[in-house]
Each structure stands twice: as structure tokens, then as C-alpha cells.
Amino acid sequence: MRTEKEMFDLILGVANSDERIRAVYMNGSRANPNVKKDIFQDYDIVYVVTETESFISDENFTSIFGEPIIYQEPDKLDKMRGLEVDIKSSYTYLMQFTDGNRIDLHIQTVEVLIKEYGTDKLTVPLLDKDNCLPQIPASSDEDYLVKKPTYGEYFSCCNNFWWVAPYCAKGLWRKEILFTIEVMNSYVRQGVLTMLYWYAGSQTDFKVSIGKANKYLKEYIDLDVWNRLMSTFNMGDYESSWNALITTCELFAEIAPKVGNIFEFEYNYAEAKRSYEFINHIKELPETATEIY
């Protein structure tokens, strides 16, 4: 596997030798001083270019970076799907190489640079041939730290959880397990994760990032809560799906009031009780039922 130095030498070497490339900067985890380095970190690189067309038309352009296992051109795929894309302004290559390294390379014109540079606070300048990169503060994960909820956000999360959770119960009674799994994954469990996200922030003075898709959440919650949360992903049959739904409801009913107390937000216990009882009522309904009540 090529070392970090070898990869940066390659990335900057290509840029220095190509007159079309006028500047280089980096985003992503390698621009984050608070992220622990590991072997799977990508190189999220932006080349600021005079134009994009000659790069896109040259099918061999990316070969200089290494032998790929697989690569993707998101803009090309969007265009193939009939979506509108402005490839004259920017274009992206995602490249996974056989030595394990990966480069996500975005090329953009100076005009796009002016609009976008520094909007992501995880930005590190690497090369500037024309002094076109504006001065920006040192790279920071400030935008990715857990944010305090407003009362509106808290109220909405609680109300939405107890409104949608019965959908899963109805899906299970109807023997529509794929529907139930989709609703659980997309909405119901997300309510618990949101509460845990806010709780983790409150316990760390809102100075930490939980990471993309809550990947660091385990570090900030009790092991028992973590294990119960993990059990909700076991939905391979109807019995385990019912258990997952009930556990998810119990977790929310435990964590949401705690979060409410921390921020002095009122939790609607009556609403939660009625919804939870409705879910359990559906669970006990016989398959031959012709009325709900």
C-alpha cells in the first residue's frame, strides 16, 4: 500500500506538471485534525482547473493515479439517468485502487472555486499556482459538532416518532415485513438515534462530532443502551421484528424525557402512552380480526 507521503507526492506531482490545474485543496477526514487516522481514509482532493472538458474526454486521465479495483463517475451516471448536470463547471472521479488507497477527485473551474471554497470548514489548501485560493481559517470540524436542539426540533422528533411507530405495528399485523423494515430503518429508529445524538452532545458540552451516520455514537452512550439499540436491527422474521419495534419504543420512552429534562423541554407523556398502548393492542390483535377495537 502506498504511503501517505507517496500519495500526496503523486497528487501534487500531477497537479504541478499539468498547466490546466491551477490549485489543489483537500476536504474530508484527512482535513480533520480531530479524526484518528486509519488505513481506510480517503484522499478527498479538489483540482481547480482552467476547464473540465479535456479531462473528461481523456479516458486515460485517471490511470496516472494507479490501477483501480473499481471507479465511479457520479456526474456521468446522473447524466445517463437523464438528470441535468453541469460538467463544464465541475466533475468527479471516485477511484478505489488495488493497493487499498482511494482518491475522491473533484475537478472544478475557478468560477466554481470562488463560490464554494471554504464553505466546508474542513478545507486544507495544498497548492496555489496563481494565488487564487482565498484566505480561510484553519481547518476545523466545527460544522460537524453535535448541535443543541431547539424546542421545535425536539417536539417534532417526539411527535413524529409516536406518530410513525404504529405504522410498523400495522405492517407486521398485515405480514408486510419489508414495509416494516423500511419504516423502522428510515424513520422510527432514526428518532432514537436523534435523541441519543442530542444526549451525547449534552454530555460533552457540544464539543464532539458523532461522525457520519452516527459512527462514533457508541463512545458516548452506556453499553446497555448500545446493546439494546443493536438488538433493534434484528428483523429477520416477524417475532424478532416485533421485539425490535417494542425495544425501540422503550428506548425512545426512556431517552426522550431525559433529553427533555436536560434542555427544559416538555415531553408529552400522554401522547407517548397512547401510541405505545395502540402498538401493543395491534400486536395482540388476532390475524382474523375484522375490527381494530
SEKOLKOL-980969 format. One record per residue (C-alpha): residue number from 0; x, y negated, z. Coordinates in steps of 0.001 Angstrom, whole numbers, plus 524288, in hexadecimal, padded with zeros to 5 digits. Example, Ala and Ser with C-alpha at 12.3 -4.5 7.8 and 13.67 -1.06 7.14 Angstrom:
2
+------+-------+-------+-------+
| resi |     X |     Y |     Z |
+------+-------+-------+-------+
|    0 | 8300C | 81194 | 81E78 |
|    1 | 83566 | 80424 | 81BE4 |
+------+-------+-------+-------+
END
This chain:
293
+------+-------+-------+-------+
| resi |     X |     Y |     Z |
+------+-------+-------+-------+
|    0 | 80000 | 80000 | 80000 |
|    1 | 80587 | 7F2D7 | 7FC2D |
|    2 | 80893 | 7EA1F | 807BF |
|    3 | 801F5 | 7DD2D | 80A94 |
|    4 | 80E37 | 7D61B | 805FC |
|    5 | 80E59 | 7DDBF | 7F946 |
|    6 | 8001B | 7DA9C | 7F6DC |
|    7 | 801AE | 7CC0E | 7F967 |
|    8 | 80DFE | 7CBCF | 7F106 |
|    9 | 80624 | 7D206 | 7E615 |
|   10 | 7FA43 | 7C92B | 7E79B |
|   11 | 8027B | 7BCD1 | 7E7F8 |
|   12 | 80C0D | 7C1C2 | 7DDD2 |
|   13 | 80117 | 7C373 | 7D404 |
|   14 | 7FC15 | 7B5DF | 7D73A |
|   15 | 80963 | 7AF63 | 7D62A |
|   16 | 80C23 | 7B575 | 7C8EF |
|   17 | 7FEE8 | 7B230 | 7C2EA |
|   18 | 7FCD8 | 7A41B | 7BEB9 |
|   19 | 7EE27 | 7A60C | 7BEBC |
|   20 | 7EE64 | 7A817 | 7CD88 |
|   21 | 7F02A | 79B1F | 7D49C |
|   22 | 7EDA3 | 79E98 | 7E2CD |
|   23 | 7EB3B | 7AA2D | 7EBC2 |
|   24 | 7E43F | 7AB5A | 7F8B3 |
|   25 | 7DF43 | 7B637 | 8015F |
|   26 | 7D2AD | 7B8F4 | 808D5 |
|   27 | 7CDE0 | 7C48C | 810AE |
|   28 | 7D36B | 7CC2B | 81C0B |
|   29 | 7E1A9 | 7C99E | 81889 |
|   30 | 7DEB9 | 7BB2F | 81A34 |
|   31 | 7D93C | 7BD9D | 827C3 |
|   32 | 7E384 | 7BC85 | 83286 |
|   33 | 7DA66 | 7C36D | 83C20 |
|   34 | 7D86A | 7CFE1 | 83450 |
|   35 | 7E0C2 | 7DBB4 | 8377A |
|   36 | 7E847 | 7E003 | 82B82 |
|   37 | 7E624 | 7ED99 | 82608 |
|   38 | 7E92A | 7F56D | 819CF |
|   39 | 7DBDE | 7F304 | 81388 |
|   40 | 7DC13 | 7E432 | 81362 |
|   41 | 7D97B | 7DEB2 | 805E3 |
|   42 | 7E0CA | 7D39B | 7FF7B |
|   43 | 7D614 | 7C9A8 | 7FCC6 |
|   44 | 7DCE9 | 7C0ED | 7F2EE |
|   45 | 7D869 | 7B564 | 7EACB |
|   46 | 7DFD0 | 7B119 | 7DEA6 |
|   47 | 7DCB8 | 7A326 | 7DA80 |
|   48 | 7DDC0 | 7A362 | 7CBAB |
|   49 | 7DD17 | 79A34 | 7C012 |
|   50 | 7D28E | 7A2C0 | 7B9CC |
|   51 | 7CCD3 | 7B053 | 7BBD1 |
|   52 | 7CA37 | 7B522 | 7ADFF |
|   53 | 7D7EA | 7B9D9 | 7AACA |
|   54 | 7D876 | 7C1CF | 7B74E |
|   55 | 7CB45 | 7C82D | 7B4E0 |
|   56 | 7CE34 | 7CB69 | 7A6BA |
|   57 | 7DB1E | 7D1E2 | 7AA6E |
|   58 | 7D72A | 7DF81 | 7AEE6 |
|   59 | 7E516 | 7E23E | 7B35C |
|   60 | 7E65E | 7D658 | 7BC2F |
|   61 | 7E3CC | 7DDA4 | 7C8D0 |
|   62 | 7ED25 | 7E8DA | 7C59F |
|   63 | 7F894 | 7E0B3 | 7CA9A |
|   64 | 7F3A2 | 7E24A | 7D881 |
|   65 | 7F44B | 7F11C | 7D8BD |
|   66 | 7EDA1 | 7FDBA | 7D4D7 |
|   67 | 7DF5C | 7FD7C | 7D8F1 |
|   68 | 7D763 | 8083A | 7DF11 |
|   69 | 7CBA0 | 8001F | 7DB8A |
|   70 | 7C8D6 | 7F1F7 | 7D8BC |
|   71 | 7BCC3 | 7E9BF | 7D739 |
|   72 | 7B94D | 7DD2A | 7D03B |
|   73 | 7AD1E | 7D815 | 7D75A |
|   74 | 7AA94 | 7CD23 | 7CDAF |
|   75 | 7AB23 | 7D6AC | 7C24E |
|   76 | 7A17D | 7DFA4 | 7C933 |
|   77 | 79846 | 7D44B | 7CBF5 |
|   78 | 798D0 | 7D044 | 7BDB7 |
|   79 | 795EC | 7DE44 | 7B96E |
|   80 | 789E5 | 7DDF4 | 7C244 |
|   81 | 784FD | 7D1CB | 7BB6D |
|   82 | 7886E | 7C82B | 7C633 |
|   83 | 78DBD | 7BAAA | 7C350 |
|   84 | 79C48 | 7B969 | 7C66E |
|   85 | 7A5A7 | 7AE42 | 7C3C8 |
|   86 | 7B1ED | 7B5BD | 7C040 |
|   87 | 7B7FD | 7A98A | 7BA62 |
|   88 | 7B91B | 7A3E9 | 7C816 |
|   89 | 7BCD4 | 7AFEB | 7D00A |
|   90 | 7BE88 | 7BE9A | 7CF37 |
|   91 | 7C1A6 | 7C961 | 7D8E6 |
|   92 | 7C98C | 7D5FD | 7D842 |
|   93 | 7C8B2 | 7DFD7 | 7E355 |
|   94 | 7D41A | 7E961 | 7E29F |
|   95 | 7D6BD | 7F576 | 7EAF1 |
|   96 | 7E439 | 7FAF7 | 7E7E3 |
|   97 | 7E9A6 | 808B4 | 7E8B8 |
|   98 | 7F35C | 804C1 | 7F361 |
|   99 | 7E81D | 800B6 | 7FC58 |
|  100 | 7E942 | 7F1FD | 7FAA8 |
|  101 | 7DDBC | 7EA09 | 7F5EC |
|  102 | 7DD0F | 7DC80 | 7EFE7 |
|  103 | 7D07A | 7D4E2 | 7EE7C |
|  104 | 7D4B2 | 7CAD6 | 7E475 |
|  105 | 7CC33 | 7BF2C | 7E159 |
|  106 | 7D019 | 7B5F7 | 7D678 |
|  107 | 7CA13 | 7A873 | 7D613 |
|  108 | 7CC1A | 79BC1 | 7CEDE |
|  109 | 7D0CE | 78F4F | 7D572 |
|  110 | 7C2F5 | 789F4 | 7D47F |
|  111 | 7BDE7 | 7953C | 7DCC3 |
|  112 | 7C961 | 793CC | 7E60E |
|  113 | 7C581 | 785C3 | 7E8FD |
|  114 | 7B7D1 | 78A3E | 7ECEE |
|  115 | 7BB84 | 7966D | 7F49F |
|  116 | 7C903 | 79505 | 7FA8B |
|  117 | 7C891 | 794C5 | 80943 |
|  118 | 7B9FF | 7979E | 80A74 |
|  119 | 7BE5F | 7A4A6 | 81019 |
|  120 | 7C682 | 7A126 | 81C08 |
|  121 | 7CE13 | 7ADD8 | 81A32 |
|  122 | 7D670 | 7A7FC | 80F7C |
|  123 | 7E541 | 7A83E | 80E33 |
|  124 | 7EC49 | 7A133 | 802F0 |
|  125 | 7F709 | 7A964 | 7FCB6 |
|  126 | 7FB66 | 7A1E4 | 7F0A7 |
|  127 | 7F8A3 | 7947B | 7EAF6 |
|  128 | 7FF9C | 790B3 | 7DE79 |
|  129 | 7F863 | 783E6 | 7DC4D |
|  130 | 7F4F4 | 77F9B | 7EA27 |
|  131 | 7E6C5 | 7827B | 7E6E9 |
|  132 | 7E37D | 7893C | 7F3C5 |
|  133 | 7DDAA | 77F42 | 7FD38 |
|  134 | 7E296 | 77EA4 | 80B24 |
|  135 | 7DA52 | 78734 | 81407 |
|  136 | 7DB44 | 78B36 | 82262 |
|  137 | 7E2A5 | 79785 | 82615 |
|  138 | 7DB50 | 7A419 | 82346 |
|  139 | 7D131 | 7A71B | 82DBF |
|  140 | 7C651 | 7B106 | 82FF5 |
|  141 | 7BDE0 | 7A640 | 835E6 |
|  142 | 7B2E8 | 7A887 | 82C1E |
|  143 | 7B243 | 7B6E4 | 82FBE |
|  144 | 7B10B | 7B58F | 83E83 |
|  145 | 7A462 | 7B9BC | 84504 |
|  146 | 79B20 | 7AE2E | 84530 |
|  147 | 791C2 | 7AAE6 | 8503A |
|  148 | 783A4 | 7AD75 | 84C5F |
|  149 | 77958 | 7A2FE | 84C65 |
|  150 | 76C7A | 7A5D0 | 8531A |
|  151 | 7663E | 7A6D0 | 845B2 |
|  152 | 76FFB | 7B126 | 8416B |
|  153 | 76E1D | 7B8C9 | 84E06 |
|  154 | 75F3B | 7B801 | 84D8C |
|  155 | 75F1F | 7BBE8 | 83F2B |
|  156 | 767F0 | 7C79B | 8419A |
|  157 | 75F72 | 7CC8F | 84CC2 |
|  158 | 75299 | 7CA83 | 845B7 |
|  159 | 757B1 | 7D090 | 83933 |
|  160 | 75CFA | 7DC85 | 84052 |
|  161 | 7502E | 7DFC5 | 84703 |
|  162 | 7487C | 7DCC8 | 83A99 |
|  163 | 75099 | 7E5AE | 831D4 |
|  164 | 753B5 | 7F0EF | 83B2A |
|  165 | 745D9 | 7F69C | 839C1 |
|  166 | 74853 | 7F7BB | 82B19 |
|  167 | 751E4 | 80297 | 82E65 |
|  168 | 747CB | 80981 | 836CF |
|  169 | 73DC6 | 808BE | 82BDE |
|  170 | 747D5 | 80DE7 | 82242 |
|  171 | 74AE7 | 8197E | 82AF4 |
|  172 | 73C8F | 81CBE | 82D0E |
|  173 | 73AAF | 81C64 | 81E47 |
|  174 | 746A7 | 82531 | 81C8C |
|  175 | 74D98 | 81A7D | 814D4 |
|  176 | 75B0F | 81C43 | 81A9B |
|  177 | 7628C | 814F0 | 81008 |
|  178 | 759CD | 80913 | 811EE |
|  179 | 75BFA | 809E4 | 82098 |
|  180 | 76ABC | 80ADC | 81F32 |
|  181 | 76AEA | 7FF1B | 8161C |
|  182 | 762E0 | 7F6BF | 81F69 |
|  183 | 76AF3 | 7FB30 | 82B08 |
|  184 | 777E5 | 7F852 | 8245A |
|  185 | 773FD | 7EB7A | 81E14 |
|  186 | 76BC2 | 7E537 | 828B5 |
|  187 | 7694B | 7EC23 | 83590 |
|  188 | 776F8 | 7F021 | 839B4 |
|  189 | 77BBA | 7E313 | 83497 |
|  190 | 773C0 | 7DCAD | 83F4D |
|  191 | 77B54 | 7E43E | 849A2 |
|  192 | 78833 | 7E113 | 842F3 |
|  193 | 784B0 | 7D2A3 | 842B2 |
|  194 | 781E8 | 7D2BC | 8513F |
|  195 | 78E9E | 7D9EC | 85402 |
|  196 | 795B2 | 7D00C | 84B5A |
|  197 | 79073 | 7C4C7 | 8537B |
|  198 | 7930D | 7CC06 | 86022 |
|  199 | 7A135 | 7CE96 | 85C2D |
|  200 | 7A2CF | 7C043 | 858E4 |
|  201 | 79D5C | 7BC13 | 86604 |
|  202 | 7A6FE | 7C4DC | 86D25 |
|  203 | 7B2B7 | 7BF49 | 865D5 |
|  204 | 7AF47 | 7B0C9 | 86611 |
|  205 | 7AC5D | 7B1D4 | 8578C |
|  206 | 7BAC7 | 7B28E | 8542A |
|  207 | 7BAD5 | 7BFB4 | 84D28 |
|  208 | 7B6DC | 7C506 | 8400D |
|  209 | 7AF64 | 7D1D1 | 83F9C |
|  210 | 7B41B | 7D3B7 | 831A4 |
|  211 | 7AD41 | 7D74C | 82524 |
|  212 | 7A1B0 | 7E076 | 8276A |
|  213 | 7A41A | 7DF7F | 8362F |
|  214 | 7B01D | 7E817 | 834DF |
|  215 | 7B661 | 7E352 | 8419B |
|  216 | 7A9E5 | 7E3D4 | 849AE |
|  217 | 7ADF6 | 7F000 | 8513E |
|  218 | 7B8A6 | 7E839 | 8580A |
|  219 | 7AEB4 | 7DF3D | 85E8E |
|  220 | 7A3A8 | 7E811 | 86356 |
|  221 | 7A24D | 7F2D0 | 86D7D |
|  222 | 7A56E | 800B0 | 8693A |
|  223 | 797D3 | 8056C | 86D09 |
|  224 | 79177 | 7FB1D | 86478 |
|  225 | 79ABC | 7FE8B | 85974 |
|  226 | 7979E | 80D0B | 85A58 |
|  227 | 7890D | 80A70 | 85A67 |
|  228 | 78A7B | 80169 | 84EC7 |
|  229 | 79209 | 80BE1 | 84763 |
|  230 | 78778 | 815DA | 84A3B |
|  231 | 77DAC | 80D7E | 842BF |
|  232 | 784CC | 8109E | 83623 |
|  233 | 780FE | 81EF2 | 8377C |
|  234 | 774E0 | 81F56 | 82ED7 |
|  235 | 77685 | 82C0A | 8275E |
|  236 | 76903 | 8315D | 82AEF |
|  237 | 75C45 | 82C8E | 830B8 |
|  238 | 75F3C | 82FF9 | 83EDB |
|  239 | 76C6F | 82911 | 83EAC |
|  240 | 7664D | 81D87 | 8378D |
|  241 | 75C0D | 81C0C | 8422C |
|  242 | 766CF | 81CC5 | 84C70 |
|  243 | 76E98 | 81281 | 844FE |
|  244 | 762E6 | 8095C | 8445B |
|  245 | 75F96 | 80AD0 | 852C9 |
|  246 | 76DDA | 808E2 | 856BF |
|  247 | 76EC8 | 7FCC9 | 84E2F |
|  248 | 762AB | 7F716 | 85493 |
|  249 | 767F9 | 7FA23 | 86227 |
|  250 | 774F3 | 7F3B1 | 85EE1 |
|  251 | 76E51 | 7E781 | 859D3 |
|  252 | 76559 | 7E6D0 | 86596 |
|  253 | 77159 | 7E79D | 86E57 |
|  254 | 77A7D | 7DE4A | 86748 |
|  255 | 77169 | 7D3B7 | 86216 |
|  256 | 76CE3 | 7CF1F | 86FA1 |
|  257 | 77B0C | 7CEB7 | 8742E |
|  258 | 77E82 | 7C5FE | 868C3 |
|  259 | 7728B | 7BDB5 | 86B80 |
|  260 | 776AF | 7BBDE | 879A1 |
|  261 | 7846C | 7B7E7 | 875A8 |
|  262 | 77F67 | 7AD0D | 86CDF |
|  263 | 77351 | 7AA00 | 87502 |
|  264 | 76A49 | 7AE7F | 86A09 |
|  265 | 75D03 | 7B445 | 86D4B |
|  266 | 75B3F | 7C281 | 86958 |
|  267 | 74D74 | 7C6C8 | 865C0 |
|  268 | 74BFB | 7D2E5 | 86E52 |
|  269 | 73D73 | 7D442 | 86B51 |
|  270 | 73FB3 | 7D49D | 85CA6 |
|  271 | 74AA6 | 7DE89 | 85E1E |
|  272 | 74265 | 7E732 | 86709 |
|  273 | 736DB | 7E767 | 85DB0 |
|  274 | 73F5E | 7EA8D | 851E3 |
|  275 | 746CF | 7F548 | 85911 |
|  276 | 73A27 | 7FB6C | 85DDB |
|  277 | 734D4 | 7FAF1 | 84FEE |
|  278 | 740E9 | 80212 | 84AFE |
|  279 | 73F6E | 80CAB | 85540 |
|  280 | 730EF | 80DBD | 85249 |
|  281 | 73411 | 81031 | 843F1 |
|  282 | 73E25 | 81A4C | 84819 |
|  283 | 733A0 | 821FC | 84F33 |
|  284 | 72978 | 82116 | 8446F |
|  285 | 72646 | 82E5A | 83E83 |
|  286 | 7296B | 83017 | 8301A |
|  287 | 71AEA | 831EB | 82D76 |
|  288 | 716E0 | 82522 | 833E7 |
|  289 | 70C9C | 81D74 | 82C59 |
|  290 | 70CEF | 8119B | 83562 |
|  291 | 71811 | 80AA5 | 83C5A |
|  292 | 71002 | 8083B | 848A9 |
+------+-------+-------+-------+
END
